[in-house]
Amino acid sequence: MIPFLDLTRQHAALRAELIDAAGRVLDSARFILGPEGEALEQELAKQVGVAHAVGVASGTDALRLALAAVGVGPGHEVITAAFSFVASGSTIVMAGATPVFVDIDPATYALDAEGVAPAITPRTRAIVPVHLYGHAAPMDRIAELGRAHGVAVIEDAAQAIGATYAGRPVGAWGDAACLSFYPTKNLGGCGDGGMILTDRADVAERVRRLRHHGDGGRYRHLELGYSSRLDELQAALLRVKLRRLEAWTAARRRIAARYREGLAGLSLTLPVEREPARHVYHLYTVRHRQRDALAKALAQLGVGTAVHYPIPVPGQPMFDLPAERQWPEASRASREVLSLPCYAELTDDEVTRVMRSVRAACEGL
Ligand SMILES: *Cc1c(COP(=O)(O)O)cnc(C)c1O
């Protein structure tokens, strides 16, 4: 069996360093808002090339607090992609605003820039492009739209750390960007975690306040805030992993290159890496009209797969909007996408076996 994802392999390779990092935190007895979190914030801000980074309890909280920090609230609209993990849309509701879903570009799965401009109204306060699967949204055009309409841009970079667009890292394009350290992400912790990246000092300051009960110092609370900090244990473990991130990304890209060559000419649509984006293949997601049959055949051949995501965001029961009619590309993607194993610890032999199995499965459909 080739598992869709196997984090035990990553942790086995780093075990001594991870245990050492955890031991350092235990011995310090500082668990919330301390030197590990500050160091991780600095390391990630430097890597992405932004002035500020603020650690929070999850990627979901990063989005929710970033939206609040740029002034999104009741009565406002926020534009986002109709095809993503639910949090891209649900956090807009958490911030008190109304999500306005725009369909995706079916080739890159990113927010279709053509669809954004007509969706802007006088109530629009922000655009949340999602760099889905690790492929950047067209940030030049989205940033330009944001500027032209005086609307904030918040990148949902939960799946895309290390990705670039026109040579500039994702996370450095918007008014703010959000990372997730959910364990399965390219930079995943051993629990929940997230971060907000921004060049705006006002946004950084507001998010620091919001993550800690609206704190103004010495138990003075300036506004309603939350309890949403990145804990020191996670930060220490993430710092160990961050040192490997570029090598892991390179390994994901090598696997994707082998898939691109080895799976060409089948009844599958393969993911694209469209200039000027550098894909980090958080997920290697193909599409097929008989997706469920393909997944079943692969399971029988011992290849683990997963569906990201089976329901477009506006079609989720919590929104219950007519997705099929209003967001046809997002709806079609939700029926056709299938993610194949793609992680740094996958062996060359396993990649070969995945390709052989996909070929056999496609031919058998
Ligand atoms: C994972 C993810 C989130 C939420 O992050 P959590 O850390 O799980 O809260 C948001 N958006 C996208 C696109 C994601 O993949």
The ligand as an SDF file (V2000), in Angstrom:
LIG
                    3D

 15 15  0  0  0  0  0  0  0  0999 V2000
   -5.9160   24.4390    5.8200 C   0  0  0  0  0  0  0  0  0  0  0  0
   -6.5610   25.6070    5.1790 C   0  0  0  0  0  0  0  0  0  0  0  0
   -7.1470   26.6430    5.9210 C   0  0  0  0  0  0  0  0  0  0  0  0
   -7.3550   26.5840    7.4070 C   0  0  0  0  0  0  0  0  0  0  0  0
   -6.2380   26.3160    8.1550 O   0  0  0  0  0  0  0  0  0  0  0  0
   -6.3660   25.5790    9.5770 P   0  0  0  0  0  0  0  0  0  0  0  0
   -4.9680   25.7230   10.1180 O   0  0  0  0  0  0  0  0  0  0  0  0
   -6.7430   24.1710    9.3070 O   0  0  0  0  0  0  0  0  0  0  0  0
   -7.3550   26.3050   10.3770 O   0  0  0  0  0  0  0  0  0  0  0  0
   -7.6480   27.7320    5.2320 C   0  0  0  0  0  0  0  0  0  0  0  0
   -7.6140   27.7920    3.8960 N   0  0  0  0  0  0  0  0  0  0  0  0
   -7.0740   26.8080    3.1500 C   0  0  0  0  0  0  0  0  0  0  0  0
   -7.0480   26.9520    1.6640 C   0  0  0  0  0  0  0  0  0  0  0  0
   -6.5620   25.6700    3.7590 C   0  0  0  0  0  0  0  0  0  0  0  0
   -6.0590   24.6820    3.0080 O   0  0  0  0  0  0  0  0  0  0  0  0
  1  2  1  0
  2  3  1  0
  2 14  2  0
  3  4  1  0
  3 10  2  0
  4  5  1  0
  5  6  1  0
  6  7  2  0
  6  8  1  0
  6  9  1  0
 10 11  1  0
 11 12  2  0
 12 13  1  0
 12 14  1  0
 14 15  1  0
M  END
$$$$
